Amino acid sequence: MRVWIDTDVGTDPDDSVALLTAVVHPDVEVVGVSTVDGDVEWRAELARGLVGSSLPVIAGYEGLTDGISAARPDALLAIGPLTNVARLVEADVCPHQLSIMGGVLTPLRHRGAVRDLEHNFSRDPVAAATVLSTHDAVLLVPLDVTAHLRLGHDDLERLRASAPGMTPDIETWFATQRRAGVAAGEAAVVLHDPLALLALVGDAPIAVEQRKLAVDERGRVFESPNGRTHDVVISVDARAAIDRVLGVLEP
């Protein structure tokens, strides 16, 4: 599958893991990357270091429609706020297949607090509402499912062994969580975005149901009889999914 990835890489290590996994996954051909959510040039530099210099990497939205048109992806993996994706949808150049890591359908405790909002949707609620209300063939992979993919100590050692360059990002992430007051037992690297990648290419141990969804002004996703019908990941075999991601990355 030819995949374009729109990412806010640099915020959380899971974006980096998703990019690395996509590059080596046997069923994926990464045809381009775009960045979103401020500091897009810095994020683009990070992405280039992960996917290599031969792939187009576009900072922000400028030039993205031309890049998508030239690359002809089969699908788009959205693993950041949906600002760029909403504009692609409105311009009618978004690939038909769209996998989104975002939203919360069932509130959960995550990183030290109960969450009914997820970062990607709450950063740009208007964009999230635009995409879910107008685009067909959305596969939504929400936080209340992805949060189960918490890496334990042995998992982190496997990740470091397969991708030594990830070690500084991992240490920085744990330090950031400590400064934010997240208790040691709740601080973790979680493979949110890699699960959205595996789900897109049919390589994830997941259950999917169709739901009619809408997005409110805060970015909260909810079921509505007036919402648009989308495929939603409702559960995952977290242990198998973690092993699959780490297995793809291992030499």
N, C-alpha and C positions, 0 to 999 in steps of 0.2 A: 504494500500500500504506500502510495506517495503522500507524505504528510508534511504540512506546514505547521510550525509551532509558534504560538504567540505566548510570550512568557514575561514575568517580572523577575527573572533570574537575579539573584543577589540578595533577595529578601529572606529566603528560607532555603536550606540545602536541598530540599526535595525537588526544586526546579532543576538544579544541576544534575541530580540523579536521573530525572526524567530525560533530560537532554542526552546524557551519556548512554542511557538505556536505549533511547530511540536510535542513536547512531549505530549501535551494534546489533539491534534486534533483527533477526533473520527475516521478519515479515514487514519491516519498515524501511522505506527509503526517505530519509529526511531531505526535502527539496528546498527548505528555507526556514528562517527564523525571524521573528519580529519581536520587539520589546515594547513594554508598556509600563505605565504607572510612575512617571517621573524618572529623572536620571537615566533617560533611555540610551544615551550614548555610552555611559558607564556600563549599563546592563548589556548593551550590544558587544562591548569589548569582552565582557565575561563570557557571553554566548560564543563568540568566535574562538575563544580559548578552549571551549568544550567541544564544539562541533567541527572545528577546523576551518582553514581559510578558503577552502574550495566552495563552500556553500554561501549563498547570499544571506546576509544578516542585515536587517533593516532596523534602524533606531527610530521608534515611534511610528507614526502613521504616514509621514511623507514618503512617497514612493512605494507604499505597500500595495496599492491596487495594481500598479504595473508589475511589481514583483510577483504577486499572486497570479496574475494573468500569464506571465512568462513561465512560471514554474509548473503550472497546471496540476496542482495537488488534487488527490482524490478526497482528502479530508483535512480538517484543521483541528489541531489540539490546542485548546484554550486553557492555559494554566496561569493566568493572571487576571486582573480586572478586565472587564469586557469592553473597554473603551474602543480599542481598535476593531474588535469583532463587530460591534454594533454598527460602526461606520462601513465596514465591509458588507454587512447585511443590507444596510440602507442603499449602498451603491450597487447591490445585486452582483457582487463578485465573490461572496463568501462561498467556499466549497460546500457542496450539499451535505456531506457528512461532517458533523461537528460534535466533538467530545469536549465537555466542559467540566473542569474541576471547580465546583462552587456551590454555594447555598447550603442551607441546613433545613432538613425536613422535620427532624425530631431533635429538640434541644438536648445538649449533652454537656458533660463536664470535660473541658479540654484546656490544657495549659493553665490550670489553677482556677478556672471559673466556669460557670454554666454559660454556654454559648447558644444563642438563638439566631445569631448573625455570623456569617462567614466573611473573611477578609475580601476575597475577590468580588463578591456581590456588594458588600457594603461600601467599598471604595468608589464604585460608580453604579449606584442603584438604577439610574436612568438607562444606562447602557444594558444592564442585566435585564431590565424589564423589556427593552426594545428587542433584544435577541430572543427571549423566551416567548414574546408575544407575536413575533413575525417570522421566525425561521422554522422550517420543517427539519426533520431528521436530527434533532438534538438528542445526544446521550448525556444526561446529567449524572455526575459522580459527586454526591454531596459529602460534606464534612462529616456527618454522622456515620458514614460508612468508611471513608478514608482514614478517620482517626484511629481505627483499629490496627492500622499498619505501623505500629510503634516498634522501632528497632531496639532490641535488647543489646546487652554487652557483646555477645557473640556475633550478632548481626552487624554491629558497628565494626567489629574487627574484620569481618568478611568484606564489608564495604571499603574500609581503609586499605585492605590488601589488594582489592581489585582496582581501586581508584585512589592511589596515594595522594593525588592532588586535592582530594576532598577533605583531608585532615584539617587544614586551617579553617575551612568553612564550618566544619563540625564543631571545632573548639570555640569558634566565634559565636556560633549559634547557642551553645550551652551557656557561654558567658552572658549573652544577651538575655536569655531566659532567667538567669540568676539575678541580673540587675533589675529585671521586671518583677521580681518577687515570686517567680514560679518555684514551687517546692521541688527539691531534688527528685522526689519520687514521681513527679508529674512532668518534669522536663524530659524531652525526648526528640529525636529525629523521627519524623513520621512521613511515610511515603505516600502523601496525598496525590501528588501529580503523576508519579509513575503508575499508580492504579488507573488513572484516567487514560494513560497511554495503552496499558494492557487491555482495558475495556474496549478501547477504540478498535484494536486489531483482533479482538476475539480471543485473547490469550490470558483471560483472567477468570479465576474461580468465583464467579459472581452470580447473583440472581437479579433479574431486571423485570420491572413492571412498567406499564404505561400509566401515567398520571396527568391530570389536567392541572397545570401550574400557572401561577401568576407571581409577580414580584411587587412588594409595596415600596413606599418612598424611602424606607431605610435599607432596602436590599434584602428583606426577609422573604423567603420563598414559601408559598402556601398553596394548598390545593383549592381550586375554585371551579365551580361548574362552568364558569365563563372563561376559564383558562385554556391555553393551547395544550394539546396532548403531546407529551414527550416521553421518551424512554428514560427511566430512572433506575440507577443501581440501588437496590434496597438492602443487599447484604453481600458479604464477602467472606471467603475462607482466608482469613488474614495470614495465617501461617504459610499457606500454600502460595499466596500472592507475594509475600516477602521473599520466600525462597525462589520464586520465579524471577523476580527483579534481580536479586543478587546472583542467581545462576546465569542470567543473560550477561551480566557484567564480568563474571569470572572468566579468565582466559581459558 
